Amino acid sequence: MSEITYVRGDATVPSAEGVRLIAHVCNDLGGWGRGFVVAISRRWPEPEAAYRAWHRGRADNDFGLGAVQSVQVEPYLWVANMIGQHGIRGRGKDAPVRYEAIDTALARVARKAGELGASVHMPRIGCGLAGGSWTRIEPLVTERLAARGIAVTVYDHEGGGT
């Protein structure tokens, strides 16, 4: 069993050697443009383009809560677009985070990390715009990834906050 390592830094610049997989949460509306996805798009165009195409073709693919799309962005670096948020947060609305979907997506990320022999890197997924609680998400990350021997690093952005 591995433990989750917490560091201050940028999750788009994973601090490990070897194959790395950056996991993050997306919504099920096809919206990309706020939160951690902005940092991803600043570094690589492929994850956003793949997510938008995946959403456009959703009638004929697995796009939906709990699904994961893995996109290779560098020879030893992948980005996992995990659908773990239903809609977006609006005034007076409940938080769009869907813990069950994040749990399902993390199990899929674990399989992909195992296939690749990759470590997994992430911000505190589901806790920003999705409105989730890390006290509910951390046990899912532990069970689905760390308990299976997958090295996990969680990044808290240098500027404070998550």
Backbone torsions as a table, in degrees:
resi	resn	phi	psi	omega
1	MET	NA	133.7	175.0
2	SER	-95.7	166.3	173.8
3	GLU	-113.2	158.7	174.7
4	ILE	-77.8	131.8	175.3
5	THR	-100.1	131.2	178.7
6	TYR	-107.9	131.7	178.9
7	VAL	-138.3	158.2	169.9
8	ARG	-91.0	132.2	179.7
9	GLY	158.9	-165.0	-174.8
10	ASP	-107.4	117.1	-178.4
11	ALA	-65.9	-14.4	176.6
12	THR	-83.2	-1.5	176.8
13	VAL	-127.2	73.7	-175.1
14	PRO	-58.9	134.6	-174.5
15	SER	-94.1	52.4	179.8
16	ALA	-143.1	160.4	175.2
17	GLU	-91.5	166.2	175.6
18	GLY	81.4	-163.1	-178.6
19	VAL	-75.4	133.3	-178.7
20	ARG	-128.9	146.7	178.9
21	LEU	-128.5	121.9	178.1
22	ILE	-95.3	119.7	-179.9
23	ALA	-105.3	138.0	176.7
24	HIS	-151.4	163.9	-176.1
25	VAL	-100.0	135.8	175.3
26	CYS	-118.7	164.6	176.4
27	ASN	-91.7	168.9	-178.9
28	ASP	-96.8	16.0	179.2
29	LEU	-100.2	-9.9	-175.5
30	GLY	88.4	7.1	-180.0
31	GLY	-85.0	132.4	179.1
32	TRP	-142.0	118.6	-179.8
33	GLY	166.0	-3.3	176.9
34	ARG	-135.9	151.8	176.8
35	GLY	84.2	-152.1	-175.0
36	PHE	-61.1	-27.7	-179.3
37	VAL	-61.0	-27.2	178.2
38	VAL	-63.8	-43.3	178.1
39	ALA	-63.9	-38.5	177.6
40	ILE	-63.3	-47.9	-178.3
41	SER	-64.4	-28.7	176.7
42	ARG	-65.1	-29.9	-176.9
43	ARG	-93.3	-38.7	-175.5
44	TRP	-144.8	134.8	177.4
45	PRO	-80.8	-21.6	-171.4
46	GLU	-61.9	-44.0	-178.4
47	PRO	-61.0	-41.7	178.5
48	GLU	-66.1	-46.6	-179.5
49	ALA	-60.5	-42.6	-180.0
50	ALA	-65.9	-42.8	179.1
51	TYR	-61.3	-45.9	-178.6
52	ARG	-64.6	-39.9	177.6
53	ALA	-67.0	-40.4	177.8
54	TRP	-59.5	-45.0	178.9
55	HIS	-65.3	-44.6	179.6
56	ARG	-58.6	-37.0	-178.1
57	GLY	-93.0	16.8	-171.5
58	ARG	-58.6	-23.1	178.1
59	ALA	-66.7	-22.7	-176.0
60	ASP	-120.4	15.7	179.1
61	ASN	-140.8	-168.9	-175.0
62	ASP	-93.3	11.5	-178.8
63	PHE	-55.0	125.3	177.7
64	GLY	162.9	175.2	-178.1
65	LEU	-53.7	131.2	178.8
66	GLY	90.9	-12.2	-179.1
67	ALA	-78.2	156.5	178.9
68	VAL	-134.8	137.2	174.6
69	GLN	-119.5	120.1	179.5
70	SER	-100.5	127.0	-175.2
71	VAL	-123.8	122.0	177.5
72	GLN	-80.1	128.1	-177.7
73	VAL	-115.4	-18.9	176.6
74	GLU	-149.1	166.7	-176.8
75	PRO	-52.4	-36.1	-178.7
76	TYR	-121.8	25.6	-176.7
77	LEU	-137.7	130.4	179.8
78	TRP	-125.1	154.2	172.4
79	VAL	-119.3	129.7	178.1
80	ALA	-103.9	110.4	174.6
81	ASN	-83.9	107.3	-177.9
82	MET	-103.7	126.6	178.2
83	ILE	-86.6	101.5	-176.0
84	GLY	-133.3	16.6	-176.9
85	GLN	-137.1	126.2	178.0
86	HIS	-95.8	109.3	-178.7
87	GLY	73.1	-161.1	178.4
88	ILE	-130.0	160.6	-176.8
89	ARG	-76.1	131.5	175.8
90	GLY	-128.1	173.1	-179.7
91	ARG	-59.4	125.8	176.7
92	GLY	77.1	-0.3	-178.5
93	LYS	-88.2	155.8	172.8
94	ASP	-67.3	158.9	177.2
95	ALA	-60.7	136.7	-177.9
96	PRO	-78.1	-5.5	179.6
97	VAL	-58.5	142.4	175.1
98	ARG	-128.1	101.3	-175.0
99	TYR	-60.8	-39.5	-179.9
100	GLU	-62.9	-39.3	179.6
101	ALA	-67.9	-39.3	177.5
102	ILE	-64.4	-41.1	178.0
103	ASP	-59.9	-47.8	178.4
104	THR	-61.4	-44.3	-179.7
105	ALA	-63.7	-40.4	179.3
106	LEU	-63.9	-35.4	175.9
107	ALA	-63.2	-37.8	178.0
108	ARG	-70.5	-37.6	176.1
109	VAL	-63.1	-39.8	178.8
110	ALA	-60.1	-42.6	178.3
111	ARG	-62.5	-44.8	-179.7
112	LYS	-64.7	-43.7	178.6
113	ALA	-61.0	-39.3	177.5
114	GLY	-63.6	-43.8	178.7
115	GLU	-60.5	-40.9	-175.7
116	LEU	-86.6	-15.5	-171.5
117	GLY	67.2	38.6	-172.0
118	ALA	-101.3	151.8	165.7
119	SER	-87.5	158.0	-177.8
120	VAL	-115.4	136.2	-176.7
121	HIS	-129.6	141.2	-176.8
122	MET	-162.2	156.2	164.6
123	PRO	-76.2	-173.1	175.0
124	ARG	-75.4	83.8	-173.0
125	ILE	-54.1	141.2	175.9
126	GLY	76.2	2.1	-173.9
127	CYS	-107.1	-5.1	178.6
128	GLY	-91.5	-112.1	-178.7
129	LEU	-62.6	-25.6	179.3
130	ALA	-70.9	-19.5	174.5
131	GLY	78.4	17.2	-178.3
132	GLY	-82.0	173.1	-179.8
133	SER	-111.0	128.2	179.5
134	TRP	-62.8	-29.1	178.5
135	THR	-65.0	-21.5	174.9
136	ARG	-93.1	-29.8	-176.5
137	ILE	-85.9	-37.9	-178.1
138	GLU	-53.3	-44.7	178.6
139	PRO	-62.6	-30.1	177.4
140	LEU	-68.4	-42.9	177.9
141	VAL	-63.3	-42.0	179.2
142	THR	-62.2	-50.3	-176.3
143	GLU	-66.9	-45.9	-173.9
144	ARG	-79.0	-29.2	-175.4
145	LEU	-117.0	-66.4	-173.2
146	ALA	-59.7	-42.0	-179.0
147	ALA	-65.0	-18.1	178.3
148	ARG	-96.3	11.2	176.3
149	GLY	83.5	10.9	179.3
150	ILE	-87.8	126.0	178.0
151	ALA	-68.9	127.1	-178.6
152	VAL	-124.1	131.0	173.9
153	THR	-121.1	128.3	177.2
154	VAL	-109.4	130.3	-174.2
155	TYR	-106.7	127.7	169.7
156	ASP	-101.8	123.3	-174.3
157	HIS	-58.9	142.2	-176.8
158	GLU	-53.1	-35.6	-176.0
159	GLY	-74.8	7.2	-176.7
160	GLY	90.0	169.2	-178.3
161	GLY	71.2	-169.2	-177.2
162	THR	-127.6	NA	NA
